[in-house]
Amino acid sequence: MSFTSFEFVIFFLALLALRQVVRSNNGEKWLLLVASVAFYLTWSVPCILLILFTSLLDFYIGRRIGRAADPALRRRWLIASLAANLGLLGFFKYSNFFLDNAAALINAFGGHLGHPHLDIILPPAISYFTFASMSYVIDVYYERLPACQSARDYTLFISFFPKLLSGPIVRAADFLPQVEPRRRASWEDIEAGLAQFLLGAVKKSVLADQMAGNVNQIFAAPAQYDSLTLIQGILGFTAQLYCDFSGYSDMAIGAARMLGFQFQENFQMPFSAVSITEFWRRWHITLSLWFRDYLFLPLEMATRRAPLPLLRLSLNMTVTMLLCGLWHGPSWNYVIWGGIHGAALSAHRLWVTWKPKAAWMAHPVYQFFARQGSRVLTLGIILLANVFFRTQSIAGGMGYLTQMLNVHSHGTRLLSIYILPGVAAVILAHFFIDKDRNWAVEWPQRPLGARITAYTGLLTLLAIMGSMDAAPFIYFKY
Amino acid sequence: MNQRLKLVSRPRQLALILISAVAISSLISHAAINLLGVATEALRNNTYEPEFHGAPVIVAGSSLTFYGLDWRTVAKRLSRPVRSLTTPAASPCELEQLLKDAPPTDLTVIGISLTDLNEDYISDFRADVVPLNQTARDLWNSHCDRALSRRMLGLYPLRFARLLYPTAGRAVGVLVGLRAKLQKLSARAKAAAADPLPVMGASSEFPTNRLADWSTGRLLRNEEVLRAGCNNRHTYQGPKRLALERLLHAAGAHGRVLVVVMPISPTYEHDMLDATARQSFEAELEEMLRCEPKAHCVRIDQIPELHSGDYFWDLCHLNLAGQRIATPVLLEHLNSSAPTQ
């Protein structure tokens, strides 16, 4: 059941109606849990057992850590939880990747391992609920959060349907306090949530899904297109990825808000960033914060005594981004994608620390050109990395880039009536909308006429240009 | 105003906003349909040469059947009216329902093709023509996969949504209509008038332009639209097969049945089909003809001359030159096998 389907609309309206009937807080929590399980069952029936297993295991371990006074014992429970979570993630997501690479290595050294392959189903949302659950246990271990005392509440935290499939990756510290008192969305919340949901639906159905066809077409056979078409292809994919994923996040956050839950924003006008560091503060915010808090900072702590602090920082950033790339999928192209971002983040850090032209930097002319140059450079890095993100193989990415840079190629020129307006819409939105404001939240405070106009605009766009055969959300496969 | 607004409670404000927004956007959607001339009529039935007397020949098929064969000539040659039953992207599922309301006849012609029988290519008007319980039964009996079932069943709520928003799910139609409007308004009006989008069965002026003249870019764009329409899959042996079986039985109960297999362009076959899809189609066809002994098959798709982009005006439809080759083959078959009045 996708957020953009009729089934979801009916499901959600039924849930809102049922919530009005349920009188107690306990009843409401059970209702949300049952709804979340039902939602997941529409994606996969057997894999629900995995969510329940992860939830109950980490709930139990969290309680044991909470009760234990002995640091060694607490540490053992933490290691058990991390091993279980990473083991499950590794088995379901990375088994074949490791087998393939091990076999290739052994074959390269004269061994004969063939091509071993395991038929493993990738459970939907495994990367998200595993990360959410791990963050809880780590937070309990470091005493940033008390252990949850209710298995039902914890399972609801892991399986809560708006954020289950593709995030945002909500932390237990943000979610669990919200289930304790009885949640009732105010009318402002409902209006803001509905606005954000509709905005997300427009991003997904009107922009991402309409661009998808031509983007897929270009990436399916890049060799037959000319340079301009390939530039259009990568611009289109970047806009599609943004609209698809931020659209999903908007719908998830909007749906949660209508149920009375407030989640952190996951995207905040990322293409208006003037540096790659700022980009990562605006793109997939909850994931980048997760990697910062649970991987990068612990790495920094662990290596704090190492010499050459700048080099150490760069290495830690690169390792973090390489693993962030691998998180997206068991394939080397994602590692390359992470590597490009890691290298760019390190380079930016070095540049900021180095300040080679400190005297010039205060000059307004320099500032203006540096700002615009940084913007273009940042976008260039994102586009370059996205070639590898989309082509699914290193050779494919290199082939795409070679063909794109070959300005004398005689390939076909395809001017897409879907990609060009889609890219233009994304650029204009980033150009005109304040990059730090969340207008969906401000929406209910606007005058009535403006609100009617805005809702009418969104509904009209959906009704006229919305795609009905919705493509699956891109980030569902991660 | 703001003071007065503050007196209106939040729920009432939200209700007012939603009602106004739905009403205005619905009006815009209706206006867009009318202004851009987007087709919303499910039925495109027509009678060729109605001045002839006697029971009409019933022809049921998709646009491929009506562009690819000159039914006016057929009617004249048989000295009988020809009644067409069709809906855009019609498949046996829709044709079966349309045939229920057809006048009695002793000769039914059913046009099919590789694309018409492709289970993944669903008519946008399916929900307007095929009852929900029939769809559900066929999906159940054919053990259809979940994605296809979802797509098919999703058309039924869409049908109701279209009462409010007739443009819903018709973005391509809106864009085509918009392009036609803009072309009319622009300096390219002359060029557009010289190469108009043909109107199925509406006139004797059949398209003469050739697929062979298309640029690679145009070809790729159109292939992508077709791929998106069928999720890049060509599968057979699903609900359409069950419907075709029933359709042949129903038509066979009244008289002769002629199954005309229409061709698709060699470009389509080469770029979008594989050997498995073709084999499945042939197996389905053979099975069907075995089920209904009264049915005879005319393989227009096996006329060797038609295997060229010169005889198609797009990836699926024959142009006038193709029609001039295909129609005599059908007539020859009709003269040799079917009684005329």
Interface residues (C-beta under 8 A of the other chain):
Chain A: S5 F6 S186 W187 E188 I190 E191 Q210 G213 N214 N216 Q217 Q224 T412 R413 L414 L415 S416 I417 P444 P447 L448 R451 I452 Y455 T456 L459 T460 A463 I464 M465 G466 S467 M468 D469
Chain B: M1 N2 L5 S9 R10 P11 Q13 L14 L16 I17 L18 S20 A21 V22 I24 S25 S26 I28 S29 A32 R150 R151 G154 P157 L158 A161 L164 Y165 T167 A168 G169 A171 V174 L175 R179 S215 T216 G217 L220 R221 E223 E224 V225 R227 A228 N231
